[in-house]
Amino acid sequence: MNLSNVEEISISDFTKLNLVLGSIIEASENVKAKNPAYILKIDFGKNIGLKYTSAQITNYSLEELIGRQVVAVCNLPSKKVAGFTSEVLILGAISGKSVHLLRPDIELENGTLIG
């Protein structure tokens, strides 16, 4: 991503994003994906519940993802990824070919809003 070409948005546009904290409770390989990816089941607490996503975060092992808290955008339209419906977009810092997942520095309640 070339940051010099990123379109400026208003604070009103940013506040439309529903950024929420959740915990990964299941992780498996997305065997149908063209590029290596995992299918994740994430618990976003009582208001949002369980959501699924496919993510290219294979620099993590499946085992180290279970129980990990992540930040995700929960109000984007669902997207088909290799025959799988991805419901949320988890956020991470991109470094080369690796994605380093965003998470709080202490454990917080699933469903906590990020702002």
Secondary structure, DSSP 8 states (H G I E B T S, - for coil): --GGG-----HHHHTTS-EEEEEEEEEEE-TT-SS--EEEEEE-HHHH-EEEEEE--TTS-HHHHTT-EEEEE-SS--EEETTEEE--EE-EEEETTEEEE---SS---TT-B--
